[in-house]
Amino acid sequence: MRKISCVSLIVSLLATIGAAQARKVSPTPYDPPASRAIDLVICLDTSGSMQGLIDSARAKLWDIVSELAQAQPTPRLRVGLLTYGSPNLSTANRGWIVRQIGLTSDLDAVYERMMAMSINGGDEYVGWVLNDAVTTMDWSTDPTALKLIFVAGNESADQASHQANFRYVGNMAIAKGIKINAIYCGSHQQGLNESWDQVARCGGGVLSVIDMQAATTQMPTPYDDALLKLNIELNATYVPYGRKGRVGAARQISADTAAESMGVASAPSRVEAKATVLYNNKNWDLVDASSDKDFKLEKIKEAELPENMRRMAPKQRADYLNGQRMSRSRVQAKIQQVSKQRRTHLGVLRKKTSSGKQGLDDALIKTIRKQAAEKGIVIKKKN
């Protein structure tokens, strides 16, 4: 039998060990997250000259939601709302700032607060409201989260800078992974004169200049009535439960009514948004709640169930909930189909009537899409 030399044996052993180590340290393929957090805080000037800005926000919130719903990975959106510049709503030692609502995924609650806003003359302390946004909001701790602030106004950004200077606040925001974007309502040159470009630069964001009235134009389409009828079917699939059920269901209907009051385009836009993944009411609706992997219907106390489900046997309850879920999926699919036709129709109308001026929704969507891409979040353009 042929003898194996010591040297050959050592070489063979080293090769085996090396191969094993290579297999051990070989990088595993990157597994992208199933969803990504998007925290969006909007700071609106509610002083006397800003009615157009407030109306723009009310008219276009649901269009913005529908755009963000196109994001990949699937977004987990929370929105917060601060207002500033109205002395009848706040105090001097609060910088005339009102915390309308903290970061929440309850979009109906955000819309409710937005619809309740009013304007009044006063001092607009940009640095102060930004400081509140950065320091008092419950920002996501997820390092992959997209965290954005949009501050909109039309007066000097240097007011009350001795109390809260936006330059220092911008540095603080960047350190927390938050971008501050400025939206000036007026001419570009005036925005520069009022230091709004510095607000964006110091906060790591961008400056947008808008026409407040551009986003309030309402364009009817032949598809609006069909969407409003589908909305009635969609609402019928909700199953309110627990202490929040009655409030949530009432808020949903109230938001539908409020959207209709904004004009012929706002209500269909809201219906479209309600058919997206971002419109989730798991805190009061059993259908949305049941989408959580840890959800167990049998753990819901009978007293928290809607009255019609209390009389059902356990299997009947599960079958009923599953039926509501399937009905919702069918209605949402119809809404998405009709909404696509409506968007195509609106695209043609806008080309014919476009003034070339940028509205609030244009500024928000354009900036969010760009800054999302920097975080690896792709927001597809709707067809």
Secondary structure, DSSP 8 states (H G I E B T S, - for coil): -----HHHHHHHHHHHHHHHHHHHH--------SEEEEEEEEEEE-STT-HHHHHHHHHHHHHHHHHHTTEESEEEEEEEEEEES-TTTS-GGGTTEEEEEEEES-HHHHHHHHHH---------HHHHHHHHHHHS-----TT-EEEEEEEESS-TTTTTTT--HHHHHHHHHHTTEEEEEEEES-HHHHHHTTHHHHHHHTEEEEEEE-TTGGG-----TTHHHHHHHHHHHHTT--B-HHHHHHHHHHHHHHHHHHHHT-TTHHHHHHHHHTSTT---TTTBHHHHTTSTT--GGGS-GGGS-HHHHTS-HHHHHHHHHHHHHHHHHHHHHHHHHHHHHHHHHHHHHHHH--S---HHHHHHHHHHHHHHHTT-EE----
